[in-house]
Amino acid sequence: MRMRCHSMAHFMDLRAFILRARVLKLYRQALRMTRRAPVHARDELRQTVRAEIEKNRRCDDKQKIKFLISEGLQRLKGLDEMLDMTGNISTKN
């Protein structure tokens, strides 16, 4: 029985690790996308991306983190579409 409790704690740590990896992946994708923005807007866009990540840095509610990741992906998709419309080259394959 004790082994099971230990495994459950380890499992929860794994979930937190996976969520953290997803957040970092989203952050990297967003920073890469800023390269496509017009030169005069890049710094401000990078600062905005960083501020959004930092704003929720201390969040430990897994459901909220999942929601924020989903929201971030939607916002990233919107930015990608906007950059495509303005003629900036997509980094998609």
N, C-alpha and C positions, 0 to 999 in steps of 0.2 A: 504494500500500500504506500509506503513512504516513497518508493521508487517512482510510483505513478505521479505523486505530487511534484517531485523533482522534475519529472519529464514534462509535466504541465507548465511549470515555471519556465523551463527551457523553451517549450513551444511558444509561450507568450513572448519571450525574448526574441525568438526567431521572427514572429510576426512584426514586432517593432523594428527589427533590423530590415525586414523586407519593405516596410512602409518608408523607412528612412532612405533606403536605396531608390524607391520610386520618387520621393521628393527631390533627391539629388539629381536624378535623371531629368526630371521636369525642369529643374533649375538650369542644368547644362543645356538642355534643348532651347530654353528661353534665351540664354546668353548667346548661343550660336545664332539664333534667329535675329538678334539685334545687329548682327553683321550685315544683314540685308537692308536694314533701315537706312534712310538718307544720312549722310555723314553728320549733318548738323543736329540730328535727333538721336544719334546712337548713345551718347553719354547719358542723356536724360532717361532714355529707355532702359539702359542698364541699371541706373539708379532706382528706377521704379520697380524693376524685376527684383533687385536685391531687397528693397524696402518691403515688398510683399512677402518675401520669404522670411525676412527678419521679424516681421510683425507677428508671425505665428510660430516662431522658433521654439518657444517654451510650451507649446500645446502638446498635451500627452493624451488627449481624448482620441482614440483610434478612429471612431466614427467621424469626428470632425476632420481629422487628417485626411481620411478617404474622400470626404466631401470637398475639401480644399484642393486635393490633387485633381479630382474630377473638374472642378471649377477652373483650375489652372490650365488643364488640357483644353477646355473649351475656349478660354481666353487666348491661348496660344494658337488654336485653330483660327480664331477670328483675326488675330494679328497676321498670321500666314496669308489668309485670304486678302486682307487689306494690302499687304506688301505685294502680293501678286497683282492686284488691281492697279497699284501705282507703278508697275513695271519693274519692280525689283526681282532679281532672279531667285527662283526657289531652290532650296538645297535638297529637295526631295529627290529620291531615286527614280 
